[in-house]
Amino acid sequence: MPVTAGSSHPAGDCTLSLTDPNGKKTPPVDSGGAGAAESITTKQPTPGEWTATVGDFAGCGSWSGRVLFTGAGGFVTSGAADT
């Protein structure tokens, strides 16, 4: 299950982490560049509700944007979130 979050702030650098339905968190990932989208891929995800957390690395600020959860066979769900 790839998960991608992008910021509407072109100079901002955010981080992304996931929390699975059992409360286990992934370490935050950082693309290493301002304005670049963050992405995590989880193989064989546990069924249930997942939470994507977007954090501030440098200049991300009050994040607001779109997070995409995608999967095989065209499964796509997206939503708006803010921290």
C-alpha positions as a Markdown table, in Angstrom:
| # | Residue | x | y | z |
|---|---|---|---|---|
| 1 | Met | 0.0 | 0.0 | 0.0 |
| 2 | Pro | 1.8 | 3.2 | -1.1 |
| 3 | Val | 0.9 | 6.3 | 0.8 |
| 4 | Thr | 1.9 | 9.7 | -0.5 |
| 5 | Ala | 1.5 | 13.2 | 1.0 |
| 6 | Gly | 2.3 | 16.4 | -0.7 |
| 7 | Ser | 2.3 | 20.0 | 0.6 |
| 8 | Ser | 0.8 | 23.0 | -1.0 |
| 9 | His | 3.8 | 25.0 | 0.3 |
| 10 | Pro | 6.5 | 24.7 | -2.4 |
| 11 | Ala | 9.3 | 25.7 | 0.0 |
| 12 | Gly | 8.2 | 23.5 | 2.9 |
| 13 | Asp | 9.8 | 20.2 | 3.9 |
| 14 | Cys | 7.4 | 17.8 | 5.7 |
| 15 | Thr | 7.7 | 14.3 | 7.2 |
| 16 | Leu | 5.2 | 11.4 | 6.9 |
| 17 | Ser | 4.6 | 8.5 | 9.2 |
| 18 | Leu | 1.8 | 5.9 | 9.4 |
| 19 | Thr | 0.0 | 4.3 | 12.3 |
| 20 | Asp | -1.6 | 0.9 | 11.7 |
| 21 | Pro | -4.9 | -0.3 | 13.1 |
| 22 | Asn | -3.0 | -1.8 | 16.1 |
| 23 | Gly | -1.4 | 1.5 | 17.0 |
| 24 | Lys | 2.1 | 0.6 | 15.6 |
| 25 | Lys | 3.8 | 3.7 | 14.1 |
| 26 | Thr | 6.4 | 3.7 | 11.3 |
| 27 | Pro | 9.4 | 5.9 | 11.7 |
| 28 | Pro | 8.9 | 9.3 | 9.9 |
| 29 | Val | 10.2 | 9.6 | 6.4 |
| 30 | Asp | 11.6 | 12.7 | 4.8 |
| 31 | Ser | 12.2 | 13.2 | 1.1 |
| 32 | Gly | 15.2 | 15.3 | 1.7 |
| 33 | Gly | 14.0 | 18.2 | -0.4 |
| 34 | Ala | 11.8 | 21.2 | 0.0 |
| 35 | Gly | 8.5 | 20.8 | -1.8 |
| 36 | Ala | 8.9 | 17.1 | -2.6 |
| 37 | Ala | 6.2 | 14.7 | -1.7 |
| 38 | Glu | 6.7 | 12.2 | 1.1 |
| 39 | Ser | 6.0 | 8.5 | 0.4 |
| 40 | Ile | 5.8 | 5.2 | 2.4 |
| 41 | Thr | 5.0 | 1.8 | 1.0 |
| 42 | Thr | 3.6 | -0.9 | 3.4 |
| 43 | Lys | 3.5 | -4.5 | 2.1 |
| 44 | Gln | 0.6 | -6.6 | 3.2 |
| 45 | Pro | -1.1 | -3.9 | 5.3 |
| 46 | Thr | -3.3 | -4.9 | 8.2 |
| 47 | Pro | -6.9 | -4.4 | 7.3 |
| 48 | Gly | -8.6 | -1.6 | 9.2 |
| 49 | Glu | -8.2 | 2.1 | 9.8 |
| 50 | Trp | -4.8 | 3.6 | 9.1 |
| 51 | Thr | -3.7 | 7.1 | 10.1 |
| 52 | Ala | -1.2 | 9.2 | 8.1 |
| 53 | Thr | 0.6 | 11.9 | 10.2 |
| 54 | Val | 2.3 | 14.7 | 8.4 |
| 55 | Gly | 4.9 | 16.6 | 10.5 |
| 56 | Asp | 7.1 | 19.6 | 10.1 |
| 57 | Phe | 10.8 | 19.1 | 9.2 |
| 58 | Ala | 11.7 | 22.5 | 8.0 |
| 59 | Gly | 9.1 | 25.1 | 6.9 |
| 60 | Cys | 6.3 | 22.7 | 6.5 |
| 61 | Gly | 4.2 | 24.9 | 8.9 |
| 62 | Ser | 0.6 | 24.1 | 9.4 |
| 63 | Trp | 0.2 | 21.4 | 6.9 |
| 64 | Ser | -2.9 | 21.1 | 4.8 |
| 65 | Gly | -3.1 | 18.9 | 1.8 |
| 66 | Arg | -4.0 | 15.6 | 0.3 |
| 67 | Val | -2.9 | 12.1 | 1.3 |
| 68 | Leu | -3.4 | 9.2 | -1.1 |
| 69 | Phe | -3.7 | 5.6 | 0.0 |
| 70 | Thr | -3.5 | 3.4 | -3.1 |
| 71 | Gly | -3.5 | -0.3 | -3.7 |
| 72 | Ala | -3.5 | -3.0 | -6.3 |
| 73 | Gly | -6.5 | -3.3 | -8.6 |
| 74 | Gly | -7.2 | 0.4 | -8.7 |
| 75 | Phe | -8.2 | 0.8 | -5.0 |
| 76 | Val | -7.7 | 4.4 | -4.2 |
| 77 | Thr | -9.0 | 6.5 | -1.3 |
| 78 | Ser | -8.0 | 10.0 | -0.6 |
| 79 | Gly | -8.9 | 12.6 | 1.9 |
| 80 | Ala | -7.9 | 16.0 | 3.3 |
| 81 | Ala | -6.1 | 16.2 | 6.6 |
| 82 | Asp | -4.3 | 18.8 | 8.7 |
| 83 | Thr | -2.0 | 18.7 | 11.7 |
